[in-house]
Amino acid sequence: MPHRPEHRPRRAARAIAATAALIVTAGAAAACGARAGEETDAFEPCLDTSGDTVKVGALNSQSGTMAISETTVLDAILLAADQINAAGGVLGKQIEVIDEDGASEPVVFAEKAEKLIREDCVAAVFGGWTSASRKAMLPVFEDYDSLLYYPVQYEGLEASENIFYTGATTNQQIIPALDYLAETGVESLYLVGSDYVFPRTANAIINAYAEAHGIEILGEDYVPLGSTEFSTIVNQVSAAGADAVFNTLNGDSNVAFFREYANVGLTAEQMPVMSVSIAEEEVGGIGVENIVGQLAAWNYYQTVESEANAAFVEAFKAEYGADRVTSDPMEAAYNAVHLWAATVEKAASFAVDDVQEAAGGVSFEGPEGTVVIDGENNHVSKTARIGEIRSDGLLYTVWESEGPIEPDPFLDGYEWAADLAVAE
């Protein structure tokens, strides 16, 4: 097996019991990478930095149900690479981005990750969206001792020394969202999600939070990823009469859900929906008239007021068009490239072991604010924000945390979550 650095002992993987079967399924989806990875004993890292360039991978869904969300993440990765190159590159070398299409399929993500590592010889890979895609890629990056920078909020309860998580973990998004709802008087919830790892794990956490805080769960429904039939579920939601809906749908299922929600006459005033996977990019596809007034929990919005964000938005629109919008996952991907570059500069090396050793404490003044890598769990500190969708299609902050929240992916700081994590 590849050399494992001894400076940071591996933390035992833990998972939620309620989703263990799904996680096993996701791991099985990565079997193609694992089978190919039988050669990992003989694999030698092939990264070549003898020339003027260094290769990195961008692995995002450019087709399939997740393309509505992930295409813009690739744009942000390319923008960050261009900016770093214009400033002199990384250790004097220009970044060359090799982009691959994950096609919204976990198995494809695993295959493409292996291709980027073994054939393209990249220094790191940036991408992934769904937790199913991340869990499919995880054994590939661990087997080949390579680096993945994962830019999307997720369900937590995971830490790998081969993955840097630049999106929010649970205590930086889902728990602040629940706190906000509770503070505004919500006493009952209806849960709607896509049927895969993230929504089921997130809802297990939400159920535990609800039990501890006296919130009633009136219903919990799942649809296959990519599903566009919501008439039955929306009617059930309407009949339940919950104070609010917590939405963990992903991809273009959100388009169908919110259109049906509006079609039956449900509004944000009657029954607000708190979403954790809808950002500015998706609002246009849904139709702002179908979603105005609804809520979302993220760490970044295009409307965040800061010099860093103004420069980011201006640069993005200049590159891709004045009608384009920025969003949280793409901003986290943009931050990821800059964090990787800063870590390489600190390490004075592209080698995986050196980057891992140097990562703790590396920071970047991103559009959302300052983000700092936690060297113990490879997550970053992030400011939590609740946003409201307005008639211009943008999200505006209605609440934010007092400052960056330190990552707690295993929810060790929450007594009510003690029974969620079990040995895998």
TORNU-335697 format. One record per residue: residue in three letters; y, z, x of N, C-alpha, C in turn. Coordinates in steps of 0.1 Angstrom, whole numbers, plus 5000, padded with zeros to 4 digits. Example, Ala and Ser with C-alpha at 12.3 -4.5 7.8 and 13.67 -1.06 7.14 Angstrom:
// TORNU-335697
ALA494350785132495550785123496750785132SER497850715128498950715137500050795129
// end
This chain:
// TORNU-335697
MET498850005008500050005000501250005009PRO502449955003503649955011504050095015HIS504850115026505250245030506150305019ARG505950425016506850505007507650595015PRO509050595013509850685021509550835018GLU509450915029509151055027510351145024HIS511551085025512751165024513051205010ARG512451135000512651174986511351174979PRO510751294977509451304970509451244957ARG508451174953508351104940508251214929ARG509051194919508951284908507851234898ALA507051324893505951284885506551214872ALA505951104868506451034856506051114844ARG506951124835506751194822507051104810ALA506451124799506751034788506651124775ILE507151064764507151134751505751114745ALA505151214740503851204734503751104723ALA504851104715504851024703504850874706THR505250844719505250704723504350664734ALA503450754737502550724748501750604746ALA501250574734500450454732501350324734LEU502550334730503450214732503650194747ILE503850304754504150294769502950234776VAL501750274772500550214777500450064774THR500850024762500849884758501849814767ALA502949874770503949804778503449784792GLY502749894797502149884810501049774811ALA500349754800499349654799499949514800ALA501149504794501849374793502149334808ALA502349434817502649404830501449364839ALA500249364832499049344840499049224848CYS499749114844499748994852500349024865GLY501449104865502049144878501149224886ALA500449324879499549414886498349334893ARG497849234885496749164891497149084903ALA498349024902498848954913499149044925GLY499549174920499849274930498649324937GLU497449274935496249324942496449284957GLU497349194960497649154974498649234980THR499149344973500249414979499949484992ASP498649524994498249585007498649495019ALA498549365017498849275027500249225027PHE501049255017502349205015503349265025GLU504049185032505149235041506449185035PRO507449275034508749225029509249105036CYS509649005028510048875034511548855034LEU512348955031513748945031514248895045ASP515048785045515548725057517048745057THR517548825066519048845068519548785081SER518848695087519248645100520348535098GLY520548485086521548385084522848445079ASP523648355072524948405067524848455052THR523648445046523548485032522448595030VAL522548655019521448745015521148715000LYS519848704997519448674983519248794975VAL519748784962519448894952518948814940GLY518248884931517748824919518548874907ALA518648784897519248824884518148784874LEU517648884866516548854857516948904843ASN517248804835517848834822517248734812SER517148774799516648684789517748574785GLN517548454789518448344786517848264774SER516748304769516148244757515348354749GLY515048324737514348424728515348514721THR514748614714515548704706516548794713MET516348814726517348904733518448824740ALA518348694739519348604746520748634741ILE520948674728522248704722522948824730SER522148904736522649024743522649004758GLU521648934763521448934778522148824786THR522448714779523148604786524448654792THR525148734785526448784791526248874803VAL525148944803524849034815524748944827LEU524048834826524048744838525348704842ASP526248674833527648634836528348744845ALA528148864841528748974848528148994862ILE526848974863526248984877526848874886LEU526948754881527548644889528948674892LEU529748724883531148764886531248864897ALA530448964896530549074907530149014920ALA529148924920528748864933529848784939ASP530548704930531648624935532748704940GLN533048814934534148904938533748964952ILE532549004954532149064966532148964977ASN531748844974531748734984533148704988ALA534048694978535448664981536148774990ALA535548894990536149004998535449015011GLY534548925014533848925027532348945027GLY531848965015530348975013529849115016VAL528549125019527949255021527449255036LEU527949345044527649345058527849215064GLY528949145059529349015064528548905059LYS527648925050526848815045527148785030GLN527148655027527448615013526248635004ILE526448684992525448704983525048574976GLU523748544976523248424969522348474958VAL522748444945522048494934520948394929ILE519748434928518648354922518448404908ASP518748324898518548374884517348324878GLU516648414870515448374863515548424849ASP514848354840514848384825513648464822GLY513948584817512848674812512348634799ALA513048544792512548484779512248584768SER512848704769512648814759511148854758GLU510348834769508948874769508648964781PRO508149084778507849174790506949114800VAL505949044796505048984806505748884815VAL506648804809507448714817508348784827PHE508948894822509748974832508949024844ALA507749064841506949114853506648994862GLU506248884856505948764864507148714872LYS508348714866509548664873509948764884ALA509748894881510148994891509248974904GLU507948954901507048934913507448804921LYS507848704913508248574920509548604928LEU510448674923511748704930511448774943ILE510448874942510148954954509348884964ARG508248814960507348754969507748614974GLU508348534965508648394969510148374973ASP511048444965512448424968512948524979CYS512148634981512448734991513848794990VAL514148844977515448904974515549044979ALA516749084982517049224986516949324975ALA517349274963517249364951517349264938VAL516949324927516949244914517849324905PHE518649254897519549304887519149254873GLY518749334864518449284851517449364843GLY516949304832516149374822517049424811TRP516549434799517249494788516349594780THR515349534774514549624766513749724775SER513349834769512549924777511149864780ALA510749784770509449714773509449624785SER510549564787510749474799510849564811ARG511549674810511649754822510349814826LYS509549864816508249934819507249824824ALA507449704820506549594825506849564839MET508149574843508549544857508349664866LEU508349784861508349904870507149904880PRO505949884875504849884885504949774896VAL505549654892505749554902506749594913PHE507849664909508749704919508249824927GLU507449904921506850014929505749964938ASP504849874933503849824942504349744954TYR505449674952506049604963507149674970ASP507449794966508449884972509749804973SER510149754961511449674960512349744950LEU513549694949514649764941515049684929LEU515049754917515549694905516749784900TYR517849714897519049774891519049744876TYR518749844868518649824854519949864847PRO520549774839521949804835522149854820VAL521049884813521149904799520850054795GLN521550104786521250234780519750234776TYR519150354778517650354774517350494770GLU516050514767515550644761515350754770GLY515550734783515350844793513850874795LEU513650994800512251044803511550954814GLU512350914823511750824834512650834846ALA512050834858512850824870511850764881SER512350654887511550594897512450574909GLU511950594921512750574933513050424936ASN512350334928512550194930513450134919ILE513950214910514850164900516150254900PHE517250184900518550244898519050214884TYR519250324876519650304862521150324860THR521850204858523250214857523850214843GLY522950204833523250224819523050374816ALA523350414804523250554800521850594798THR521550724801520350784797520650864785THR519750934779519850994766521051094764ASN521251174774522251274773523651214775GLN523751094778525051024780525350934768GLN524450914759524750824748524150874734ILE522850894733522250924720522651074716ILE522551164725522951304722524451314718PRO525351254726526751254722526951194708ALA526251084705526351024692525951114681LEU524851194683524351284674525351404672ASP525851444683526851554683528051514675TYR528551384677529651334669529351334654LEU528251284651527851274637527851414630ALA527251514638527151644633528451704631GLU529351684640530751734640531551674628THR531151554624531851494613531251524599GLY530251614599529651664587528351594582VAL527751514591526551444587525451554587GLU524751554575523651654574522251584571SER522251444570521051374568521151234574LEU520051184579520051054586518850974581TYR519050834582517950744580517850664593LEU516650654599516450594612515850454610VAL516450354616516050214616515950164630GLY514850104634514650054648513649944649SER513749874660512749774664511549854669ASP510349784667509149854670508649834684TYR509249914693508849914707509250044713VAL509150054726509250184733510650254730PHE511750184733513050254732513250314718PRO513150234707513550294694512550414690ARG511250394693510350504689510550624698THR510850614711511150724719512450794715ALA513450704713514850754709514650834696ASN513950784687513850854674512950974675ALA512050984684511351114686512351214691ILE513251174700514351264705515251304693ILE515651204685516551234674515951324664ASN514651314661513951404652513951544658ALA513751564671513751694677515151754676TYR516151674679517551724677517851764663ALA517451674654517651704639517051834635GLU515851864639515151984636515952104641ALA516452094653517152204659518552224654HIS519052124647520452134643520652124628GLY519452134621519552144606519952004600ILE519551894606519851764600518551714594GLU518551664582517351614575517151464578ILE515951424582515651284584515051234571LEU515751144564515251094550514350974551GLY514250914562513450794563513450744578GLU512350674581512250614595511450484594ASP512050374597511450244595511550164608TYR510550084611510549994623510149854618VAL510749754626510349614624510049554637PRO509249454638508949384650510249334657LEU510249344670511449284677511649144674GLY512849104669513148974665513048954650SER512549054643512449044628513749014622THR513848934611515048904604514948934589GLU513849004585513649034571513949184568PHE515049214561515449354560515749394545SER515449304536515749344522515049474517THR513749484521513049604517513649734523ILE513849724536514349844544515749884539VAL516549784538517949814533517949874519ASN517149824511517049884497516550034498GLN515650064507515150194509516250284515VAL516950224524518050304530519050334519SER519450244511520350264500519950374491ALA518650364487518050454477518050604483ALA517850614496517650744502518950824502GLY520150754502521350824501521750914513ALA521250874525521550964537523050954540ASP523551054547524951064551525250954561ALA524250914569524450804579523150744583VAL523250634589522050564595522150564610PHE521050594617521050574631520250454635ASN520850354641520350224643519950194657THR518650174659518150144673517450004673LEU517949914664517449774664518049704677ASN517349604682517849534693517849384690GLY518649314698518649164697519249114683ASP518748994680519348934668518848994655SER517949094655517649164643518849234637ASN519749274646520949334641521849244632VAL521749114635522449014626521949024612ALA520649014611520049014597520249144590PHE520149254598520249394592521649414586PHE522649384594524049414589524449314578ARG523949194579524349104568523649144555GLU522449194555521849244543522449374539TYR522849464548523549584545524749564537ALA525549464542526849424535526449364522ASN525449284521525049204509524749304497VAL524149414500523849514489524949604486GLY526149584493527349664490527449784498LEU526649814508526849934516527949914526THR528750014527529950004536529950124546ALA530850114556530950224566531450344559GLU532250334549532850444542531750514534GLN530850444528529750504520528650564529MET528150484538527050524546527250464560PRO527950524569528150474582526950454590VAL526850344599525750324607526250344622MET525450434629525650454643524650374651SER525150274658524350184666524450214681VAL523350194688523350214703522950084710SER522849974703522549844710523449734705ILE524549764699525449664694526749684702ALA527149574709528449574716529249454712GLU530349434718531349334714530649194713GLU529749164722529149034722528349014709GLU527649114704526849094692527749094679VAL528949154679529749154667530049014662GLY530348924671530648794667529448724660GLY528248744665527048694658526748754645ILE527048874643526848944630527848904620GLY529048884625530148854616530948984613VAL532148984618532949114618533049164604GLU533149074594533249114580532049194575ASN530949184582529649254578529549384585ILE530449414595530249534603531449614606VAL532649564601533849634603533749784598GLY534249874607534250014603533050084608GLN532050014612530750084617530950134631LEU530050224635530250304647529150254658ALA529550274670528650244681528850354692ALA527750384699527850484710527550404723TRP528550404732528450344745529250424755ASN529350374767530250434777531450344781TYR531450224776532450124779532750034767TYR534050004765534449904756535549814762GLN535749694758536749614763538149674762THR538249764752539549824749539849944757VAL538949984766539250104775540550084783GLU541350174783542650164790542650214804SER542550124813542650164828542950034836GLU543450054847543849944856542549864860ALA541549944863540249874867539749784856ASN539849834843539249754832540149634829ALA541449654830542349544828542049434838ALA541849464850541549364861540149304858PHE539249384853537849324850537949234839VAL538549264828538649184816539349054819GLU540449064827541248944831540348854839ALA539648904849538748824858537648764850PHE537048834840535948774832536448664824LYS537548684817538048574808538548454816ALA539048484828539548374836538348284841GLU537148354843535948284847535248214836TYR535148284824534248234814534948184801GLY536248214800537048164788537748274781ALA538948244776539748354770539148404757ASP538248334751537548384739536448474741ARG535948484753534848574757535248724756VAL534248804753534548954753533649024763THR534049144767533249224776532549334769SER531549384774530749484767530049584777ASP529549694772528949794780527849744789PRO526749684784525649644793526149554804MET527049454801527449364812528349444822GLU529149544817529949624826529049704835ALA527949764829526949834838526249754848ALA526049624844525449524854526449494865TYR527649474861528749444870528849564880ASN528849684875528949804883527749814893ALA526549774888525349784896525449694908VAL525949574907526049494919527049554929HIS528149614924529049674933528449804939LEU527749874932527049994937526049964948TRP525249854945524249814955524949774968ALA526049694967526749654978527349774986ALA527949864979528449984985527450064992THR526250074986525150154992524650085005VAL524549955004524149875016525149895028GLU526449895024527449915034527350055040LYS527050155032526950295036525750305045ALA524650235042523350245049523450155062ALA524350065062524449965073523049885074SER522449865062521149805062520749755048PHE519949645047519449595035518049655032ALA517449725041516149775039516049875028VAL514949865020514749945008514850095012ASP514150135022514150275025515550325029ASP516250245036517650285040518550295028VAL518450195019519250195007518950314998GLN517650354996517250474989517850594995GLU517750605008518250725016519750735014ALA520550625014521950635014522550645000ALA521750624989522350604976523050724970GLY522550844972523150964966524550974969GLY525450994959526851014961527650884962VAL527050764963527750644963528450624950SER529750584950530550574938531250434937PHE531650404925532450284923533450314912GLU534650264914535650284903535550164894GLY534650184884534350074875535250064863PRO535149964855535949944843535850064833GLU534750134833534550244824535150374830GLY535450374843535750494850534950504862THR535050614870534250634882532750664878VAL531850584885530450614883529950654897VAL529050754897528450804909526950814908ILE526250764918524750764918524250904921ASP523350954913522651084915521451054924GLY521451104936520451074945519051134942GLU519051224932517751294928517051204918ASN517751134909517051064899517450914897ASN518350864906518750724906519550684894HIS520050774886520950744875522350764879VAL523350734871524750744874525450834864SER526450904868527350974859528150874851LYS528350914838528950824828529750904818THR530950844814531650904803531150854790ALA530850944780530350904767531550864758ARG531350764750532350714741531750674728ILE532350714717532050664704533150564700GLY532650444695533650344692533550294677GLU534650254672534650194658534950054659ILE534249974651534449824651535549794642ARG536649724647537749694640537749544635SER538749504628538749374622538949264632ASP539349294644539449194655538149174662GLY537149244658535849234664535649314677LEU536649394680536449484692536149624688LEU535649704697535449844695536549924701TYR536950024694538050114698537450264699THR537750324709537250464711537850554701VAL537050634694537450734685537150874690TRP536250874700535951004707535350974720GLU535651054730535051044743534851184750SER533951194758533651314765534851354775GLU534951474778536051514787536051454800GLY534951414805534851344818533451284819PRO533151234831531751184833530651284831ILE529551254824528451344822527351314832GLU526951414839525851404848524551364841PRO523851274847522551224841521551334840ASP520851344829519751434827518651364820PRO517951264827517051174820515851244814PHE515451364819514351434813514751544803LEU516051554800516551644791516251794794ASP516251814807515851954812516852054807GLY518152014804519152104800519152134785TYR518152094778518152114763516952184759GLU517052304754515852384750515052314739TRP515752244730515052184718514252064722ALA514452014735513751904740512551934748ALA512252064749511252114759509852054756ASP509552034743508251984740508051834740LEU509151764743509151614742508451554754ALA508651614766508151554778506751614781VAL505751534783504451574786503951494798ALA502851544805502351474816501751344811GLU501951244819501451104814500051084819
// end
